[in-house]
Amino acid sequence: MGEVEARAAAPGGVKRRDAFISYSQRKNAALAKQLQRGLERLAVSRFRPMRMSVFRDVTSLPANHDLWQSIQRELARSRYFILLASPEAAASPWVAREVDYWLRERDTEHLLIAVADGGIRWDDETGDFDWEQTTCLPRSLAGHFSSAPLWVDLREIGQRSQWSLRYVPFRAAVATLAAPLHGRPKEELEHDDFRQLRFVKRLSWSGVALLLALLVLAVYGFFDAGRQRDAAVAQARTSASQALAARSGQLLATSPNQAAQYALYADATRSTPESRRALAQAVTAAPHATRRLRADADSVTDMEGASRPAETDVVISADGTTAAYRSAFDRAQGVRVYDVRSARQSRVLRTDGSPKALSRDGRVLALEAHLNRVELWDTRTGTRLGTMTTGHTKYLPHAAHGLHAFALSPDGRWVAASHYTPDSEAFVVVWKASTGRETGRLRVSDTRVGLGFSADGSRMTLVDSGRQEVRRFLTGPARWEPARSLPGMTEAPAEALRHSEILLFDGARKALTRTSERAEVWDLVERRRIARRSLSPYENLKVADGAGTFVMGGQDGTVRLHDTDLRPGTTLGRLVRPASTVAVSADGTRVAAGSYGGELTLFTTEARRGQRVVLDGRAFTPGDLTSDGRLAVRRTEGRTEFWDPHTGRRLGAIPYANPSVNEEDTAYTLSEDKRYVGMKTWEGSEEGDRRRFDIWDLRTGRRTDCGLPLGSVDGVFAFLPGDRYVVGRTSDAVELVDTRACTRTPVLPVEAYGTLALSGDRRTVVHVEGGDVDAWRWDGDTGFEHVAHTTVPVDSGLVNVRVDHDGRQAAVSGTESHVYVVRLDSGRQVRATGYLPSMADDMAFSRDGRLVFQGFRTASSQGVRVLDADSGDQLDVWTTDPPAASAASRTGVQIVPGPADDILVLGPDLKIVRRTAGVEAWRDLLCGLVSQPLPAAERDRYLKDLDVDAPCG
């Protein structure tokens, strides 16, 4: 079955066209004709009908008196819009109408540009075309692209009038435009076209073998039909993967969880550069989210009331181990209890109550039940421990229903709550949990008071802003202490009931008073205001009792941290709908957030995708990490310390401070058992330069007997597997040092000024001199085998060379910041594309070799570029923190392999940060964030007739 039968029908049963060419008939008619022919004939067998249908008005329009109606009909049935750009096209009213229609009815993802004449330039600073220099595009395209689109340059081809597919530049340009139409890589299309041309030539060689040729064609046709069936399925999977990845990109800003879901399905459908970009961006967009436990409701219309939407209630224990959840959108009748660390549901409590508080260890859950009742439940056994009432459980007006302020002692033994009576009087009641008896009752000005227990549960603090006073209830004697005044505390306005409450923290020694517009922080011990700030619109606010940091759930769904001075800080993530409730552990590291659509997401304030590696609180500068990432070196006065950045453990120290530390001519290498350090040093003196290689015992801190003088050297040294041999480069050869006999033997003749790099498994040595790349493989005994030679176009000077873990490919960068990824077995190479920084630094491969990470610096920022090793596409950009005060102004970014699937980044902020870096690792992280399958309607929309398993099992 050919692709022409597989093409979907447009509305009304009309067959879809693959592309619509818009151009100036006065200027570019001949070029448009050849471009149409090229798109329809590229990679098509000469014995099969054309698979592509491309619209060009002169040949494709029917005889119709309404020309624009016919053009609109063709635009509606076309999958892609190709703009043949020129100054004449930019001035053409017909081209303008066609472009306007496409922008209004379709999207820019399916708009391709081929430049026939005129100028075009993209401006990175404005995020749009530079319209002073761009003369070939209609101005209606302004502001429609969020990043620089890909365009094909046909200007030189047009000047030479070389419009045949046999002309290599024209065929390459046609293949670039045809790739998204076919859903196949450009290289495959060119290869197929060349194969078809070669096949035709071979048929014409001889007519004598006609019968044999027919037999060959019959056999070929049989297998080609199967190949085309496979190709059609592969093309469909590629197109579906690209569409899912594009949808993921659209959702990044508004719903990172959904973006992660589409990215996972894109990669499961077919791994493409676009799907890998979607994974990288989804991981970056939700660095603090750990798991979405409950999805947002598809519709909330039926559950929304006249005055407020249905709520979702979430609480989390002080130790961050347990969370309780209830939502009007949950089909389960009861309260769900979750283990936060494993993100698994542990129990469902069959009750109509709403969760209000958990004890410190998460064992006791306090619920508010109708009307004005408190229930205590054991979350481990699922049994109800008791019920307490306020004494006023009926005849209450609707506005007075419910408990307002609420507090549960850390040990779960005491409960306090505020409530109204039928006479509209406000009281605070204290109960003893073991008996359910009321032990204290106090009249207050309003139910919007602050209640909080001390860490040991010996006292409860009450803050009454209406009376501007604070008083304590002692749980031992069960009595109230006299009130103390809080002069200046602002009372919440009566109409601001929804966003008015008082939150106590720091063992009830501090209080946050809040309204819908502002918040104040008070020191209850010194009875003074310590912070005041206006707040942006929000739905809920909670405070970490021990950490004193605040978590705000916004009306736009954002969940954000605020510091102790109420200044906004890190955004943890975004929910689909406004955040109904947020909850936070006492240390501020665990956050649970629920939306008005029932969504429940867990966050951690410690970024799981970028955790800092703490090495005894020490600061390191770029260059202090070895290139294999196994060692961090720190020099002090007369002493050098060695640390394991994977575990944060100090390995040892030696009583020697290398004067040339962090210089190019200094190298460190750690043995496989982490007992020995090899160190190559250079010291200048009046007698001349002294260059040595020595091995030190980290257990004793002493130099071993194996030390060798060296000549002029500037390359790395490294232990080989087994630790008996060390390989390194001297002035004119790569030498092998036997650590037992302390002898050295030349093994590889190389040029004096090349660069040497080793693979992560320490078995492959790559040497680059100029543009020549050579690779040798360790035979496991005493020698190396030459396995590869190729060249790369690094014309302006070599900057960096890195080899992946298995020694299959190398990354080479030059002073122009370009990165070339070379397959050592085949010599195939790709050049990285995307944003090109003015200053590039270190590089590293991911463990699986599918990604390359390149440090960069600009005048205003620094960070890491994430590159696809297979295609060269830029997948994402990670920025690092600003330089530390002690860092040099032009300090670079060092990137080295980390443990497992991670990399280590050491930048101007002087912090070693461990980041998850790998396609498989990203999938695992995102599956933890959102494991639900794609909704049936969306699956049919993107994956109909495709067999794609759920990516998260």
ChimeraX attribute file (.defattr): number of C-alpha atoms within 10 A of each C-alpha:
attribute: neighborCount
match mode: 1-to-1
recipient: residues
	/A:1	10
	/A:2	15
	/A:3	17
	/A:4	14
	/A:5	10
	/A:6	12
	/A:7	14
	/A:8	13
	/A:9	13
	/A:10	14
	/A:11	10
	/A:12	7
	/A:13	8
	/A:14	10
	/A:15	16
	/A:16	20
	/A:17	21
	/A:18	21
	/A:19	26
	/A:20	25
	/A:21	24
	/A:22	23
	/A:23	28
	/A:24	21
	/A:25	17
	/A:26	10
	/A:27	15
	/A:28	19
	/A:29	15
	/A:30	13
	/A:31	20
	/A:32	20
	/A:33	15
	/A:34	17
	/A:35	25
	/A:36	19
	/A:37	19
	/A:38	21
	/A:39	26
	/A:40	19
	/A:41	17
	/A:42	22
	/A:43	22
	/A:44	19
	/A:45	17
	/A:46	12
	/A:47	8
	/A:48	8
	/A:49	12
	/A:50	18
	/A:51	21
	/A:52	22
	/A:53	18
	/A:54	24
	/A:55	23
	/A:56	20
	/A:57	17
	/A:58	10
	/A:59	8
	/A:60	12
	/A:61	13
	/A:62	11
	/A:63	8
	/A:64	9
	/A:65	8
	/A:66	8
	/A:67	12
	/A:68	13
	/A:69	11
	/A:70	16
	/A:71	19
	/A:72	14
	/A:73	10
	/A:74	19
	/A:75	24
	/A:76	18
	/A:77	20
	/A:78	20
	/A:79	17
	/A:80	25
	/A:81	25
	/A:82	19
	/A:83	26
	/A:84	27
	/A:85	30
	/A:86	26
	/A:87	19
	/A:88	21
	/A:89	26
	/A:90	22
	/A:91	16
	/A:92	16
	/A:93	13
	/A:94	17
	/A:95	23
	/A:96	20
	/A:97	14
	/A:98	21
	/A:99	21
	/A:100	15
	/A:101	14
	/A:102	19
	/A:103	15
	/A:104	9
	/A:105	10
	/A:106	16
	/A:107	13
	/A:108	15
	/A:109	12
	/A:110	15
	/A:111	20
	/A:112	21
	/A:113	19
	/A:114	23
	/A:115	21
	/A:116	26
	/A:117	22
	/A:118	16
	/A:119	18
	/A:120	19
	/A:121	14
	/A:122	16
	/A:123	12
	/A:124	12
	/A:125	7
	/A:126	11
	/A:127	15
	/A:128	19
	/A:129	23
	/A:130	17
	/A:131	17
	/A:132	9
	/A:133	12
	/A:134	17
	/A:135	21
	/A:136	21
	/A:137	26
	/A:138	23
	/A:139	14
	/A:140	13
	/A:141	15
	/A:142	13
	/A:143	12
	/A:144	13
	/A:145	14
	/A:146	10
	/A:147	14
	/A:148	15
	/A:149	14
	/A:150	12
	/A:151	17
	/A:152	17
	/A:153	18
	/A:154	20
	/A:155	17
	/A:156	14
	/A:157	16
	/A:158	17
	/A:159	10
	/A:160	8
	/A:161	12
	/A:162	16
	/A:163	21
	/A:164	14
	/A:165	23
	/A:166	12
	/A:167	11
	/A:168	13
	/A:169	17
	/A:170	23
	/A:171	21
	/A:172	17
	/A:173	21
	/A:174	26
	/A:175	26
	/A:176	21
	/A:177	21
	/A:178	24
	/A:179	17
	/A:180	18
	/A:181	18
	/A:182	20
	/A:183	18
	/A:184	19
	/A:185	17
	/A:186	18
	/A:187	13
	/A:188	13
	/A:189	22
	/A:190	21
	/A:191	11
	/A:192	15
	/A:193	21
	/A:194	16
	/A:195	14
	/A:196	17
	/A:197	15
	/A:198	11
	/A:199	13
	/A:200	13
	/A:201	10
	/A:202	10
	/A:203	14
	/A:204	8
	/A:205	9
	/A:206	10
	/A:207	10
	/A:208	8
	/A:209	11
	/A:210	11
	/A:211	10
	/A:212	11
	/A:213	15
	/A:214	12
	/A:215	12
	/A:216	12
	/A:217	14
	/A:218	12
	/A:219	11
	/A:220	13
	/A:221	13
	/A:222	11
	/A:223	12
	/A:224	14
	/A:225	13
	/A:226	13
	/A:227	13
	/A:228	16
	/A:229	15
	/A:230	12
	/A:231	16
	/A:232	18
	/A:233	16
	/A:234	17
	/A:235	21
	/A:236	23
	/A:237	24
	/A:238	25
	/A:239	22
	/A:240	22
	/A:241	29
	/A:242	26
	/A:243	19
	/A:244	27
	/A:245	28
	/A:246	20
	/A:247	17
	/A:248	29
	/A:249	21
	/A:250	14
	/A:251	16
	/A:252	21
	/A:253	13
	/A:254	17
	/A:255	21
	/A:256	28
	/A:257	29
	/A:258	23
	/A:259	29
	/A:260	32
	/A:261	25
	/A:262	28
	/A:263	33
	/A:264	32
	/A:265	28
	/A:266	33
	/A:267	25
	/A:268	19
	/A:269	27
	/A:270	21
	/A:271	17
	/A:272	20
	/A:273	22
	/A:274	25
	/A:275	29
	/A:276	28
	/A:277	25
	/A:278	29
	/A:279	33
	/A:280	23
	/A:281	22
	/A:282	30
	/A:283	27
	/A:284	18
	/A:285	20
	/A:286	25
	/A:287	21
	/A:288	24
	/A:289	30
	/A:290	26
	/A:291	24
	/A:292	25
	/A:293	21
	/A:294	20
	/A:295	21
	/A:296	22
	/A:297	15
	/A:298	10
	/A:299	10
	/A:300	16
	/A:301	10
	/A:302	8
	/A:303	15
	/A:304	15
	/A:305	9
	/A:306	6
	/A:307	6
	/A:308	9
	/A:309	16
	/A:310	19
	/A:311	20
	/A:312	25
	/A:313	23
	/A:314	28
	/A:315	28
	/A:316	33
	/A:317	25
	/A:318	25
	/A:319	18
	/A:320	23
	/A:321	19
	/A:322	26
	/A:323	30
	/A:324	31
	/A:325	25
	/A:326	25
	/A:327	26
	/A:328	18
	/A:329	19
	/A:330	19
	/A:331	7
	/A:332	13
	/A:333	14
	/A:334	18
	/A:335	23
	/A:336	21
	/A:337	25
	/A:338	21
	/A:339	17
	/A:340	23
	/A:341	12
	/A:342	12
	/A:343	19
	/A:344	12
	/A:345	15
	/A:346	16
	/A:347	17
	/A:348	18
	/A:349	20
	/A:350	14
	/A:351	14
	/A:352	14
	/A:353	19
	/A:354	23
	/A:355	25
	/A:356	22
	/A:357	28
	/A:358	29
	/A:359	22
	/A:360	22
	/A:361	16
	/A:362	26
	/A:363	17
	/A:364	23
	/A:365	26
	/A:366	28
	/A:367	22
	/A:368	24
	/A:369	19
	/A:370	16
	/A:371	17
	/A:372	23
	/A:373	18
	/A:374	25
	/A:375	22
	/A:376	24
	/A:377	20
	/A:378	16
	/A:379	23
	/A:380	12
	/A:381	10
	/A:382	14
	/A:383	12
	/A:384	17
	/A:385	16
	/A:386	15
	/A:387	18
	/A:388	20
	/A:389	19
	/A:390	22
	/A:391	10
	/A:392	15
	/A:393	15
	/A:394	12
	/A:395	12
	/A:396	17
	/A:397	12
	/A:398	7
	/A:399	7
	/A:400	18
	/A:401	19
	/A:402	19
	/A:403	23
	/A:404	19
	/A:405	21
	/A:406	24
	/A:407	24
	/A:408	27
	/A:409	23
	/A:410	24
	/A:411	16
	/A:412	23
	/A:413	17
	/A:414	23
	/A:415	26
	/A:416	26
	/A:417	25
	/A:418	27
	/A:419	25
	/A:420	25
	/A:421	18
	/A:422	14
	/A:423	9
	/A:424	12
	/A:425	14
	/A:426	19
	/A:427	19
	/A:428	24
	/A:429	18
	/A:430	25
	/A:431	24
	/A:432	18
	/A:433	21
	/A:434	12
	/A:435	12
	/A:436	20
	/A:437	13
	/A:438	17
	/A:439	15
	/A:440	17
	/A:441	17
	/A:442	11
	/A:443	14
	/A:444	21
	/A:445	14
	/A:446	21
	/A:447	24
	/A:448	26
	/A:449	27
	/A:450	25
	/A:451	27
	/A:452	31
	/A:453	28
	/A:454	17
	/A:455	18
	/A:456	10
	/A:457	19
	/A:458	15
	/A:459	22
	/A:460	25
	/A:461	24
	/A:462	26
	/A:463	28
	/A:464	23
	/A:465	25
	/A:466	17
	/A:467	17
	/A:468	17
	/A:469	18
	/A:470	21
	/A:471	17
	/A:472	20
	/A:473	19
	/A:474	17
	/A:475	20
	/A:476	9
	/A:477	9
	/A:478	15
	/A:479	14
	/A:480	18
	/A:481	12
	/A:482	10
	/A:483	15
	/A:484	14
	/A:485	16
	/A:486	21
	/A:487	13
	/A:488	11
	/A:489	20
	/A:490	16
	/A:491	16
	/A:492	21
	/A:493	11
	/A:494	10
	/A:495	8
	/A:496	13
	/A:497	13
	/A:498	11
	/A:499	16
	/A:500	21
	/A:501	23
	/A:502	23
	/A:503	24
	/A:504	29
	/A:505	23
	/A:506	19
	/A:507	19
	/A:508	25
	/A:509	18
	/A:510	23
	/A:511	26
	/A:512	24
	/A:513	24
	/A:514	24
	/A:515	20
	/A:516	20
	/A:517	14
	/A:518	17
	/A:519	19
	/A:520	20
	/A:521	23
	/A:522	20
	/A:523	17
	/A:524	21
	/A:525	10
	/A:526	11
	/A:527	18
	/A:528	15
	/A:529	18
	/A:530	13
	/A:531	15
	/A:532	17
	/A:533	14
	/A:534	14
	/A:535	16
	/A:536	13
	/A:537	14
	/A:538	20
	/A:539	22
	/A:540	21
	/A:541	25
	/A:542	22
	/A:543	28
	/A:544	23
	/A:545	24
	/A:546	16
	/A:547	16
	/A:548	22
	/A:549	23
	/A:550	24
	/A:551	29
	/A:552	27
	/A:553	28
	/A:554	24
	/A:555	18
	/A:556	16
	/A:557	24
	/A:558	23
	/A:559	27
	/A:560	19
	/A:561	24
	/A:562	18
	/A:563	15
	/A:564	15
	/A:565	15
	/A:566	21
	/A:567	15
	/A:568	16
	/A:569	13
	/A:570	13
	/A:571	17
	/A:572	22
	/A:573	24
	/A:574	27
	/A:575	30
	/A:576	22
	/A:577	22
	/A:578	22
	/A:579	30
	/A:580	28
	/A:581	23
	/A:582	28
	/A:583	31
	/A:584	31
	/A:585	25
	/A:586	23
	/A:587	17
	/A:588	24
	/A:589	17
	/A:590	26
	/A:591	30
	/A:592	29
	/A:593	33
	/A:594	35
	/A:595	32
	/A:596	29
	/A:597	30
	/A:598	28
	/A:599	24
	/A:600	26
	/A:601	26
	/A:602	26
	/A:603	25
	/A:604	18
	/A:605	19
	/A:606	16
	/A:607	17
	/A:608	19
	/A:609	20
	/A:610	21
	/A:611	14
	/A:612	17
	/A:613	19
	/A:614	15
	/A:615	19
	/A:616	10
	/A:617	8
	/A:618	10
	/A:619	16
	/A:620	21
	/A:621	24
	/A:622	23
	/A:623	21
	/A:624	21
	/A:625	27
	/A:626	21
	/A:627	24
	/A:628	23
	/A:629	21
	/A:630	21
	/A:631	22
	/A:632	24
	/A:633	20
	/A:634	20
	/A:635	19
	/A:636	11
	/A:637	9
	/A:638	11
	/A:639	13
	/A:640	18
	/A:641	19
	/A:642	22
	/A:643	20
	/A:644	19
	/A:645	23
	/A:646	20
	/A:647	12
	/A:648	13
	/A:649	13
	/A:650	15
	/A:651	17
	/A:652	19
	/A:653	22
	/A:654	20
	/A:655	14
	/A:656	16
	/A:657	15
	/A:658	19
	/A:659	14
	/A:660	15
	/A:661	20
	/A:662	18
	/A:663	13
	/A:664	12
	/A:665	16
	/A:666	22
	/A:667	23
	/A:668	25
	/A:669	23
	/A:670	24
	/A:671	20
	/A:672	14
	/A:673	8
	/A:674	17
	/A:675	14
	/A:676	22
	/A:677	26
	/A:678	23
	/A:679	20
	/A:680	28
	/A:681	22
	/A:682	21
	/A:683	12
	/A:684	11
	/A:685	7
	/A:686	5
	/A:687	6
	/A:688	8
	/A:689	12
	/A:690	14
	/A:691	18
	/A:692	18
	/A:693	20
	/A:694	19
	/A:695	22
	/A:696	21
	/A:697	17
	/A:698	19
	/A:699	13
	/A:700	12
	/A:701	17
	/A:702	14
	/A:703	18
	/A:704	14
	/A:705	13
	/A:706	17
	/A:707	19
	/A:708	16
	/A:709	11
	/A:710	16
	/A:711	13
	/A:712	16
	/A:713	22
	/A:714	22
	/A:715	21
	/A:716	23
	/A:717	27
	/A:718	24
	/A:719	24
	/A:720	21
	/A:721	16
	/A:722	11
	/A:723	17
	/A:724	15
	/A:725	22
	/A:726	20
	/A:727	22
	/A:728	26
	/A:729	26
	/A:730	19
	/A:731	16
	/A:732	16
	/A:733	17
	/A:734	24
	/A:735	21
	/A:736	24
	/A:737	24
	/A:738	17
	/A:739	19
	/A:740	11
	/A:741	10
	/A:742	14
	/A:743	14
	/A:744	17
	/A:745	13
	/A:746	16
	/A:747	17
	/A:748	19
	/A:749	11
	/A:750	19
	/A:751	16
	/A:752	17
	/A:753	14
	/A:754	17
	/A:755	22
	/A:756	24
	/A:757	25
	/A:758	29
	/A:759	21
	/A:760	19
	/A:761	14
	/A:762	20
	/A:763	19
	/A:764	25
	/A:765	24
	/A:766	25
	/A:767	20
	/A:768	24
	/A:769	18
	/A:770	18
	/A:771	18
	/A:772	14
	/A:773	22
	/A:774	19
	/A:775	26
	/A:776	21
	/A:777	19
	/A:778	16
	/A:779	11
	/A:780	11
	/A:781	8
	/A:782	11
	/A:783	13
	/A:784	17
	/A:785	14
	/A:786	14
	/A:787	14
	/A:788	16
	/A:789	17
	/A:790	18
	/A:791	15
	/A:792	19
	/A:793	15
	/A:794	21
	/A:795	11
	/A:796	12
	/A:797	14
	/A:798	19
	/A:799	18
	/A:800	20
	/A:801	24
	/A:802	27
	/A:803	30
	/A:804	25
	/A:805	23
	/A:806	16
	/A:807	24
	/A:808	16
	/A:809	25
	/A:810	27
	/A:811	24
	/A:812	24
	/A:813	26
	/A:814	20
	/A:815	17
	/A:816	17
	/A:817	22
	/A:818	17
	/A:819	27
	/A:820	22
	/A:821	27
	/A:822	24
	/A:823	19
	/A:824	22
	/A:825	14
	/A:826	12
	/A:827	15
	/A:828	12
	/A:829	21
	/A:830	18
	/A:831	20
	/A:832	23
	/A:833	16
	/A:834	13
	/A:835	13
	/A:836	15
	/A:837	17
	/A:838	12
	/A:839	16
	/A:840	27
	/A:841	22
	/A:842	23
	/A:843	26
	/A:844	29
	/A:845	30
	/A:846	24
	/A:847	23
	/A:848	16
	/A:849	21
	/A:850	18
	/A:851	24
	/A:852	29
	/A:853	28
	/A:854	24
	/A:855	27
	/A:856	26
	/A:857	21
	/A:858	12
	/A:859	10
	/A:860	6
	/A:861	12
	/A:862	26
	/A:863	26
	/A:864	25
	/A:865	23
	/A:866	24
	/A:867	28
	/A:868	25
	/A:869	28
	/A:870	20
	/A:871	18
	/A:872	21
	/A:873	21
	/A:874	22
	/A:875	22
	/A:876	22
	/A:877	20
	/A:878	15
	/A:879	14
	/A:880	20
	/A:881	13
	/A:882	15
	/A:883	19
	/A:884	15
	/A:885	10
	/A:886	11
	/A:887	17
	/A:888	11
	/A:889	11
	/A:890	13
	/A:891	19
	/A:892	24
	/A:893	26
	/A:894	27
	/A:895	30
	/A:896	24
	/A:897	28
	/A:898	23
	/A:899	16
	/A:900	14
	/A:901	17
	/A:902	22
	/A:903	24
	/A:904	27
	/A:905	30
	/A:906	27
	/A:907	30
	/A:908	26
	/A:909	20
	/A:910	22
	/A:911	24
	/A:912	26
	/A:913	21
	/A:914	24
	/A:915	21
	/A:916	22
	/A:917	28
	/A:918	24
	/A:919	23
	/A:920	13
	/A:921	15
	/A:922	22
	/A:923	22
	/A:924	15
	/A:925	22
	/A:926	25
	/A:927	20
	/A:928	18
	/A:929	26
	/A:930	24
	/A:931	22
	/A:932	17
	/A:933	15
	/A:934	16
	/A:935	10
	/A:936	9
	/A:937	10
	/A:938	12
	/A:939	15
	/A:940	12
	/A:941	10
	/A:942	20
	/A:943	22
	/A:944	13
	/A:945	10
	/A:946	15
	/A:947	9
	/A:948	15
	/A:949	11
	/A:950	14
	/A:951	20
	/A:952	17
	/A:953	8
